[in-house]
Amino acid sequence: MTRYRKTQEALSALTPEQFRVTQENGTERPFTGEYDHHFEPGIYVDIVSGEPLFASSQKFNSGCGWPSFAKPLEAAHVVELRDTTHGMIRTEVRSAHGDSHLGHVFPDGPREMGWLRYCINSASLRFVPKAEMEAEGYGAYLGQVS
């Protein structure tokens, strides 16, 4: 049984922007998120459920205005869905346990990192610094952090 889940307590703690993005499929304005130019070693977890999503070692500066990652920490923690809103066909990315809207994935990432660009809203993430990962229960992911 997983310890990652959406709770009323977690939803109540969200800022209005975090709620809009994660629960109402919103998108923050480009270049405004706190993690767009953040490159400290650690992991990024779902702001709602706490499930580990992305590692700093897979983060790159794509210049798109949102944090970009080459791949998730664990594929099972990220769900990809067809999104046909706004007259486009895209692949939406959601957290598996928290069901939070995270962003979208595109096939235009760096070649040396596998071609994918997970374009993620900062408002859907919480950063856990490498030095705090063990204490917060994310020690199993230390090897994936540079």
Backbone as a printed PyTorch tensor [residue, N CA C, xyz], in Angstrom:
tensor([[[  0.8420,  -1.1880,   0.0000],
         [  0.0000,   0.0000,   0.0000],
         [  0.8780,   1.2380,   0.0000]],

        [[  0.5790,   2.1450,  -0.8800],
         [  1.4170,   3.3300,  -1.0220],
         [  1.0790,   4.4030,   0.0150]],

        [[  2.0500,   5.1870,   0.3520],
         [  1.8150,   6.2740,   1.3020],
         [  1.5390,   7.5870,   0.5750]],

        [[  1.5650,   7.5720,  -0.7280],
         [  1.3290,   8.7820,  -1.5130],
         [ -0.1380,   8.8440,  -1.9090]],

        [[ -0.8310,   9.8900,  -1.4600],
         [ -2.2340,  10.0260,  -1.8220],
         [ -2.6880,  11.4660,  -1.6610]],

        [[ -3.7890,  11.7720,  -2.2900],
         [ -4.4040,  13.0890,  -2.1920],
         [ -5.2820,  13.1030,  -0.9410]],

        [[ -5.0970,  14.1010,  -0.0770],
         [ -5.9300,  14.2320,   1.1160],
         [ -6.5560,  15.6180,   1.1460]],

        [[ -7.6320,  15.7600,   1.8840],
         [ -8.2730,  17.0620,   2.0410],
         [ -7.3240,  18.0400,   2.7240]],

        [[ -6.5330,  17.5310,   3.6500],
         [ -5.5500,  18.3710,   4.3450],
         [ -4.5270,  18.9480,   3.3600]],

        [[ -4.0360,  18.0970,   2.4630],
         [ -3.0630,  18.5550,   1.4650],
         [ -3.6940,  19.5750,   0.5240]],

        [[ -4.9230,  19.3430,   0.1050],
         [ -5.6050,  20.2860,  -0.7900],
         [ -5.8330,  21.6240,  -0.1010]],

        [[ -6.1680,  21.5950,   1.1760],
         [ -6.4150,  22.8310,   1.9370],
         [ -5.1570,  23.6710,   2.0980]],

        [[ -3.9870,  23.0320,   2.0490],
         [ -2.7220,  23.7350,   2.2270],
         [ -2.2180,  24.3960,   0.9410]],

        [[ -2.8500,  24.0930,  -0.2010],
         [ -2.3980,  24.6520,  -1.4790],
         [ -2.7040,  26.1440,  -1.5830]],

        [[ -1.8230,  26.8600,  -2.2600],
         [ -2.1180,  28.2570,  -2.5900],
         [ -3.1760,  28.2480,  -3.6900]],

        [[ -3.8410,  29.3660,  -3.9260],
         [ -4.8170,  29.4010,  -5.0250],
         [ -4.2060,  28.9950,  -6.3720]],

        [[ -2.9680,  29.3980,  -6.6490],
         [ -2.3120,  29.0400,  -7.9140],
         [ -2.0100,  27.5500,  -7.9560]],

        [[ -1.5220,  26.9720,  -6.8760],
         [ -1.2510,  25.5360,  -6.8330],
         [ -2.5380,  24.7440,  -7.0290]],

        [[ -3.6330,  25.1910,  -6.4450],
         [ -4.9170,  24.5080,  -6.6040],
         [ -5.3840,  24.6070,  -8.0540]],

        [[ -5.2950,  25.8000,  -8.6440],
         [ -5.7240,  26.0140, -10.0280],
         [ -4.9570,  25.1100, -10.9790]],

        [[ -3.6500,  25.0270, -10.8000],
         [ -2.8140,  24.2120, -11.6880],
         [ -3.0650,  22.7150, -11.4740]],

        [[ -2.9820,  22.2530, -10.2370],
         [ -3.0520,  20.8040,  -9.9830],
         [ -4.4540,  20.2280, -10.0610]],

        [[ -5.4560,  20.9740,  -9.6300],
         [ -6.8180,  20.4270,  -9.5360],
         [ -7.7330,  20.8750, -10.6710]],

        [[ -7.3910,  21.9950, -11.3290],
         [ -8.2310,  22.5160, -12.4030],
         [ -7.5140,  22.5320, -13.7510]],

        [[ -6.4270,  21.7530, -13.8560],
         [ -5.6540,  21.6110, -15.1000],
         [ -5.1400,  22.9400, -15.6290]],

        [[ -4.7420,  23.8160, -14.7320],
         [ -4.2370,  25.1250, -15.1280],
         [ -2.7860,  25.0690, -15.5780]],

        [[ -2.3310,  26.2020, -16.0850],
         [ -0.9360,  26.3690, -16.4890],
         [ -0.4530,  27.7090, -15.9670]],

        [[  0.6840,  27.6940, -15.2750],
         [  1.2200,  28.9710, -14.8100],
         [  1.8160,  29.7300, -15.9870]],

        [[  1.8960,  31.0400, -15.8630],
         [  2.4760,  31.8480, -16.9310],
         [  3.9500,  31.4770, -17.1010]],

        [[  4.4330,  31.4300, -18.3490],
         [  5.8420,  31.0670, -18.5660],
         [  6.7910,  32.0370, -17.8620]],

        [[  7.9080,  31.5050, -17.4050],
         [  8.9860,  32.2450, -16.7560],
         [  8.5900,  32.8340, -15.3970]],

        [[  7.4880,  32.3660, -14.7950],
         [  7.0610,  32.8830, -13.4960],
         [  7.2080,  31.8560, -12.3740]],

        [[  7.3830,  30.5900, -12.6910],
         [  7.4600,  29.5430, -11.6750],
         [  8.7750,  29.5550, -10.9240]],

        [[  8.7300,  29.2000,  -9.6520],
         [  9.9280,  29.2620,  -8.8160],
         [ 11.0120,  28.2580,  -9.2010]],

        [[ 10.6730,  27.2040,  -9.9530],
         [ 11.6720,  26.1880, -10.2860],
         [ 12.1790,  26.2570, -11.7260]],

        [[ 11.7720,  27.2460, -12.4880],
         [ 12.2080,  27.3560, -13.8800],
         [ 13.7330,  27.4190, -13.9800]],

        [[ 14.3770,  28.2370, -13.1650],
         [ 15.8380,  28.3700, -13.1990],
         [ 16.4770,  27.8430, -11.9200]],

        [[ 15.8940,  26.8030, -11.3670],
         [ 16.3630,  26.1990, -10.1190],
         [ 17.1180,  24.9170, -10.4480]],

        [[ 18.3930,  24.8330, -10.0450],
         [ 19.1980,  23.6640, -10.3980],
         [ 19.9510,  23.0740,  -9.2090]],

        [[ 19.4410,  23.2430,  -8.0090],
         [ 20.0380,  22.6730,  -6.8050],
         [ 19.8280,  21.1540,  -6.8090]],

        [[ 20.7850,  20.3700,  -6.3100],
         [ 20.6100,  18.9160,  -6.2470],
         [ 19.4690,  18.5130,  -5.3100]],

        [[ 18.6300,  17.6080,  -5.7770],
         [ 17.5070,  17.1160,  -4.9920],
         [ 16.4560,  16.5140,  -5.8930]],

        [[ 15.2630,  16.3400,  -5.3390],
         [ 14.1690,  15.8050,  -6.1380],
         [ 12.9500,  16.7180,  -6.0410]],

        [[ 12.0670,  16.5510,  -7.0070],
         [ 10.8240,  17.3030,  -7.0650],
         [  9.6900,  16.3050,  -6.8500]],

        [[  8.8180,  16.6140,  -5.8840],
         [  7.7190,  15.7240,  -5.5480],
         [  6.3910,  16.4220,  -5.8210]],

        [[  5.3320,  15.6460,  -5.9320],
         [  3.9870,  16.1810,  -6.1380],
         [  3.6070,  17.0320,  -4.9250]],

        [[  3.2060,  18.2640,  -5.1500],
         [  2.8230,  19.1840,  -4.0830],
         [  1.6430,  18.6460,  -3.2740]],

        [[  0.8180,  17.7920,  -3.8770],
         [ -0.3730,  17.2600,  -3.2040],
         [ -0.0780,  15.9580,  -2.4690]],

        [[  0.4940,  14.9760,  -3.1560],
         [  0.6570,  13.6380,  -2.5690],
         [  2.0470,  13.3610,  -2.0130]],

        [[  3.0270,  14.1200,  -2.4320],
         [  4.4010,  13.8780,  -1.9970],
         [  5.1220,  12.8000,  -2.7800]],

        [[  4.4540,  12.2100,  -3.7790],
         [  5.1260,  11.1470,  -4.5290],
         [  6.2940,  11.7290,  -5.3310]],

        [[  7.4400,  11.0370,  -5.3200],
         [  8.6180,  11.5220,  -6.0350],
         [  8.4060,  11.4770,  -7.5400]],

        [[  8.6910,  12.5980,  -8.2110],
         [  8.4180,  12.7010,  -9.6350],
         [  9.6620,  12.8740, -10.5000]],

        [[ 10.5220,  13.8300, -10.1710],
         [ 11.6630,  14.1430, -11.0220],
         [ 12.9050,  14.4260, -10.1810]],

        [[ 14.0810,  14.1060, -10.7460],
         [ 15.3590,  14.3610, -10.0790],
         [ 16.0740,  15.5280, -10.7480]],

        [[ 16.8450,  16.2480,  -9.9520],
         [ 17.6130,  17.3740, -10.4750],
         [ 18.5820,  16.9250, -11.5820]],

        [[ 19.0400,  15.6800, -11.5300],
         [ 19.9800,  15.1710, -12.5400],
         [ 19.3380,  15.0610, -13.9210]],

        [[ 18.0170,  15.0580, -13.9840],
         [ 17.3010,  14.9600, -15.2610],
         [ 16.6970,  16.3060, -15.6800]],

        [[ 17.0310,  17.3680, -14.9570],
         [ 16.4900,  18.7020, -15.2470],
         [ 17.4400,  19.4290, -16.2060]],

        [[ 16.8590,  20.1630, -17.1380],
         [ 17.6750,  20.9450, -18.0700],
         [ 16.9580,  22.2480, -18.3890]],

        [[ 17.7140,  23.2270, -18.8610],
         [ 17.1460,  24.5240, -19.2080],
         [ 16.7390,  24.4980, -20.6730]],

        [[ 15.4390,  24.3700, -20.9160],
         [ 14.9390,  24.2880, -22.2870],
         [ 14.6260,  25.6700, -22.8590]],

        [[ 14.5290,  26.6710, -21.9710],
         [ 14.1930,  28.0160, -22.4230],
         [ 12.7110,  28.2060, -22.7000]],

        [[ 11.8800,  27.2160, -22.3460],
         [ 10.4470,  27.2920, -22.6540],
         [  9.6550,  28.0800, -21.6120]],

        [[ 10.2460,  28.3360, -20.4510],
         [  9.5530,  29.0910, -19.4240],
         [  9.0040,  28.2630, -18.2840]],

        [[  9.1890,  26.9450, -18.3580],
         [  8.7480,  26.0400, -17.3040],
         [  9.8850,  25.0710, -17.0000]],

        [[  9.9280,  24.5060, -15.7940],
         [ 10.9380,  23.4850, -15.5090],
         [ 10.8100,  22.3350, -16.5100]],

        [[ 11.9460,  21.8670, -16.9950],
         [ 11.9570,  20.7780, -17.9750],
         [ 12.8220,  19.6350, -17.4810]],

        [[ 12.3020,  18.4320, -17.6600],
         [ 12.9930,  17.2130, -17.2230],
         [ 13.0120,  16.2100, -18.3680]],

        [[ 14.0690,  15.3840, -18.4390],
         [ 14.1990,  14.3930, -19.5060],
         [ 13.3700,  13.1400, -19.2390]],

        [[ 13.1810,  12.8050, -17.9580],
         [ 12.4050,  11.6130, -17.6190],
         [ 11.9940,  11.6800, -16.1550]],

        [[ 10.9420,  10.9430, -15.7860],
         [ 10.5370,  10.8910, -14.3710],
         [ 11.4490,   9.9790, -13.5620]],

        [[ 11.4450,  10.1680, -12.2560],
         [ 12.1930,   9.2870, -11.3470],
         [ 11.7120,   7.8560, -11.4860]],

        [[ 10.3960,   7.6770, -11.4750],
         [  9.7790,   6.3630, -11.6500],
         [  8.6140,   6.5270, -12.6160]],

        [[  8.6590,   5.8020, -13.7000],
         [  7.6020,   5.9080, -14.7090],
         [  6.2210,   5.6400, -14.1100]],

        [[  6.1390,   4.7750, -13.1160],
         [  4.8530,   4.4260, -12.5110],
         [  4.2120,   5.5900, -11.7540]],

        [[  4.9930,   6.6230, -11.4370],
         [  4.4510,   7.7660, -10.7020],
         [  3.8940,   8.8420, -11.6270]],

        [[  4.0620,   8.6600, -12.9270],
         [  3.6030,   9.6580, -13.9040],
         [  2.6600,   8.9900, -14.9030]],

        [[  1.4900,   9.5820, -15.0700],
         [  0.4910,   9.0760, -16.0050],
         [  0.4330,  10.0340, -17.1940]],

        [[  0.4420,   9.4690, -18.3930],
         [  0.3600,  10.2840, -19.6050],
         [ -0.9940,  10.0740, -20.2650]],

        [[ -1.6790,  11.1830, -20.5790],
         [ -3.0190,  11.1450, -21.1660],
         [ -3.0810,  12.0220, -22.4100]],

        [[ -3.8820,  11.6270, -23.3750],
         [ -4.0930,  12.4310, -24.5860],
         [ -4.8710,  13.6880, -24.2120]],

        [[ -4.3840,  14.8450, -24.6570],
         [ -5.0030,  16.1360, -24.3600],
         [ -5.2940,  16.8410, -25.6800]],

        [[ -6.5650,  17.0780, -25.9760],
         [ -6.9510,  17.7370, -27.2290],
         [ -7.5420,  19.1270, -26.9910]],

        [[ -7.2540,  19.7110, -25.8240],
         [ -7.7620,  21.0510, -25.5380],
         [ -6.9830,  22.1130, -26.3190]],

        [[ -7.5520,  23.2760, -26.4110],
         [ -6.9100,  24.4290, -27.0510],
         [ -6.5400,  24.1860, -28.5090]],

        [[ -7.2800,  23.2950, -29.1840],
         [ -7.0490,  23.0460, -30.6050],
         [ -5.7470,  22.3380, -30.9290]],

        [[ -5.1460,  21.6830, -29.9200],
         [ -3.8770,  20.9840, -30.1170],
         [ -4.0220,  19.5320, -29.6800]],

        [[ -3.1070,  18.7010, -30.1350],
         [ -3.0120,  17.3320, -29.6270],
         [ -1.6950,  17.2640, -28.8680]],

        [[ -1.8120,  17.0690, -27.5580],
         [ -0.6350,  17.0120, -26.6910],
         [ -0.7640,  15.8190, -25.7570]],

        [[  0.2930,  15.5630, -25.0030],
         [  0.2610,  14.5090, -23.9980],
         [  0.3590,  15.1620, -22.6300]],

        [[ -0.7450,  15.0850, -21.8830],
         [ -0.7840,  15.6350, -20.5280],
         [ -0.0530,  14.6870, -19.5850]],

        [[  0.5720,  15.2540, -18.5490],
         [  1.2740,  14.4850, -17.5280],
         [  0.5940,  14.7610, -16.1890]],

        [[  0.2190,  13.6740, -15.4860],
         [ -0.4190,  13.7620, -14.1710],
         [  0.3220,  12.8530, -13.2000]],

        [[  0.2690,  13.1730, -11.9190],
         [  0.8500,  12.2710, -10.9230],
         [ -0.0900,  11.0820, -10.7470]],

        [[  0.4780,   9.9040, -10.5680],
         [ -0.3120,   8.6810, -10.5080],
         [ -1.1660,   8.5840,  -9.2410]],

        [[ -0.5900,   8.9120,  -8.0870],
         [ -1.3060,   8.7420,  -6.8170],
         [ -2.1100,   9.9790,  -6.4340]],

        [[ -1.5610,  11.1630,  -6.6670],
         [ -2.2450,  12.3980,  -6.3010],
         [ -3.2140,  12.8970,  -7.3560]],

        [[ -3.0970,  12.3680,  -8.5740],
         [ -3.9050,  12.8040,  -9.7140],
         [ -3.7990,  14.3020,  -9.9460]],

        [[ -2.6300,  14.8600,  -9.7020],
         [ -2.3860,  16.2850,  -9.9330],
         [ -1.9970,  16.5130, -11.3840]],

        [[ -2.5240,  17.5770, -11.9800],
         [ -2.0600,  17.9910, -13.3050],
         [ -0.6600,  18.5540, -13.1050]],

        [[  0.3070,  18.0370, -13.8540],
         [  1.6940,  18.4810, -13.7420],
         [  2.1050,  19.3650, -14.9100]],

        [[  1.7130,  18.9890, -16.1240],
         [  2.1120,  19.6990, -17.3270],
         [  1.9360,  18.8070, -18.5350]],

        [[  2.9060,  18.8630, -19.4600],
         [  2.8410,  18.0680, -20.6900],
         [  4.2300,  17.5320, -21.0270]],

        [[  4.2650,  16.4990, -21.8640],
         [  5.5360,  15.9540, -22.3290],
         [  5.5880,  16.1030, -23.8500]],

        [[  6.7570,  16.4980, -24.3490],
         [  6.9610,  16.7390, -25.7750],
         [  8.1970,  15.9780, -26.2600]],

        [[  8.2280,  15.5870, -27.5400],
         [  9.3660,  14.8310, -28.0810],
         [ 10.4740,  15.7400, -28.6360]],

        [[ 10.7680,  16.8270, -27.9330],
         [ 11.7710,  17.7730, -28.4350],
         [ 12.8540,  18.0930, -27.3970]],

        [[ 13.1240,  17.1240, -26.5290],
         [ 14.1700,  17.3130, -25.5310],
         [ 15.5500,  17.0670, -26.1090]],

        [[ 16.5830,  17.2260, -25.2820],
         [ 17.9560,  17.0110, -25.7510],
         [ 18.1810,  15.5680, -26.2210]],

        [[ 18.8230,  15.4400, -27.3600],
         [ 19.1080,  14.1190, -27.9260],
         [ 19.8530,  13.2380, -26.9350]],

        [[ 20.8690,  13.8120, -26.2740],
         [ 21.6980,  13.0260, -25.3580],
         [ 20.9520,  12.5900, -24.0920]],

        [[ 19.7560,  13.1460, -23.8790],
         [ 18.9570,  12.7700, -22.7090],
         [ 17.7220,  11.9620, -23.1010]],

        [[ 17.5950,  11.5990, -24.3710],
         [ 16.4920,  10.7420, -24.7880],
         [ 15.3610,  11.4120, -25.5370]],

        [[ 15.5440,  12.6460, -25.9290],
         [ 14.5920,  13.3750, -26.7730],
         [ 13.3270,  13.8720, -26.0910]],

        [[ 13.0670,  13.5350, -24.8470],
         [ 11.8190,  13.9640, -24.2170],
         [ 12.0140,  15.2320, -23.3900]],

        [[ 10.9390,  16.0290, -23.3230],
         [ 10.9180,  17.2390, -22.4840],
         [  9.6200,  17.2370, -21.6900]],

        [[  9.7360,  16.8580, -20.4180],
         [  8.5930,  16.9340, -19.5160],
         [  8.5290,  18.3880, -19.0470]],

        [[  7.5760,  19.1280, -19.5680],
         [  7.3930,  20.5430, -19.3030],
         [  6.4000,  20.6540, -18.1370]],

        [[  6.9080,  20.9980, -16.9460],
         [  6.1410,  20.8480, -15.7060],
         [  5.9370,  22.1970, -15.0130]],

        [[  4.7450,  22.4210, -14.5120],
         [  4.4380,  23.6370, -13.7560],
         [  5.1180,  23.5930, -12.3910]],

        [[  5.8140,  24.6650, -12.0320],
         [  6.4130,  24.7520, -10.6970],
         [  5.3540,  24.6210,  -9.6150]],

        [[  4.1570,  25.1470,  -9.8720],
         [  3.0770,  25.1420,  -8.8840],
         [  2.6280,  23.7340,  -8.5090]],

        [[  2.9760,  22.7350,  -9.3070],
         [  2.5800,  21.3610,  -8.9980],
         [  3.6840,  20.6040,  -8.2460]],

        [[  4.7960,  21.2670,  -7.9920],
         [  5.9620,  20.6130,  -7.3980],
         [  6.3560,  21.1830,  -6.0430]],

        [[  7.0180,  20.3310,  -5.2680],
         [  7.7190,  20.7630,  -4.0540],
         [  9.1260,  20.2010,  -4.1740]],

        [[ 10.1300,  21.0390,  -3.9420],
         [ 11.5130,  20.6030,  -4.0430],
         [ 12.0150,  20.0900,  -2.7030]],

        [[ 12.7020,  18.9420,  -2.7330],
         [ 13.3220,  18.3710,  -1.5410],
         [ 14.8290,  18.3740,  -1.7900]],

        [[ 15.5870,  19.2370,  -1.0890],
         [ 17.0420,  19.2840,  -1.2830],
         [ 17.6960,  17.9500,  -0.9440]],

        [[ 18.7930,  17.6590,  -1.6150],
         [ 19.5080,  16.3970,  -1.4240],
         [ 19.8180,  16.1340,   0.0540]],

        [[ 20.2240,  17.1640,   0.7820],
         [ 20.5810,  17.0100,   2.1920],
         [ 19.3920,  16.6170,   3.0700]],

        [[ 18.1630,  16.8260,   2.5980],
         [ 16.9690,  16.5250,   3.3870],
         [ 16.2200,  15.2820,   2.8930]],

        [[ 16.6890,  14.6930,   1.8030],
         [ 15.9690,  13.5660,   1.2090],
         [ 15.8400,  12.3710,   2.1500]],

        [[ 16.9130,  11.9910,   2.8080],
         [ 16.8790,  10.8460,   3.7260],
         [ 15.8820,  11.0960,   4.8460]],

        [[ 15.9510,  12.2580,   5.4810],
         [ 15.0700,  12.5830,   6.6050],
         [ 13.6020,  12.6280,   6.1890]],

        [[ 13.3230,  12.9920,   4.9570],
         [ 11.9400,  13.0830,   4.4790],
         [ 11.4320,  11.7670,   3.8780]],

        [[ 12.2710,  10.7300,   3.9020],
         [ 11.8320,   9.4200,   3.4290],
         [ 12.0950,   9.1470,   1.9570]],

        [[ 12.9630,   9.9590,   1.3500],
         [ 13.2710,   9.7800,  -0.0700],
         [ 14.7100,   9.2830,  -0.2860]],

        [[ 15.2990,   8.6720,   0.7150],
         [ 16.6770,   8.2030,   0.6300],
         [ 16.9380,   7.2280,  -0.5000]],

        [[ 15.9330,   6.4600,  -0.8880],
         [ 16.0960,   5.4790,  -1.9730],
         [ 16.4260,   6.1440,  -3.3090]],

        [[ 16.1890,   7.4400,  -3.4130],
         [ 16.4150,   8.1540,  -4.6700],
         [ 17.7250,   8.9560,  -4.6760]],

        [[ 18.5060,   8.8720,  -3.6210],
         [ 19.7630,   9.6320,  -3.5520],
         [ 20.6920,   9.3220,  -4.7110]],

        [[ 20.7220,   8.0910,  -5.1810],
         [ 21.5970,   7.7080,  -6.2840],
         [ 21.2080,   8.3350,  -7.6110]],

        [[ 20.0010,   8.8870,  -7.7050],
         [ 19.5560,   9.5150,  -8.9430],
         [ 19.7300,  11.0340,  -8.9330]],

        [[ 20.3350,  11.5400,  -7.8630],
         [ 20.5410,  12.9850,  -7.7180],
         [ 22.0060,  13.2950,  -7.8980]],

        [[ 22.3060,  14.2790,  -8.7280],
         [ 23.7160,  14.6410,  -8.9300],
         [ 24.0600,  15.8810,  -8.1190]]])
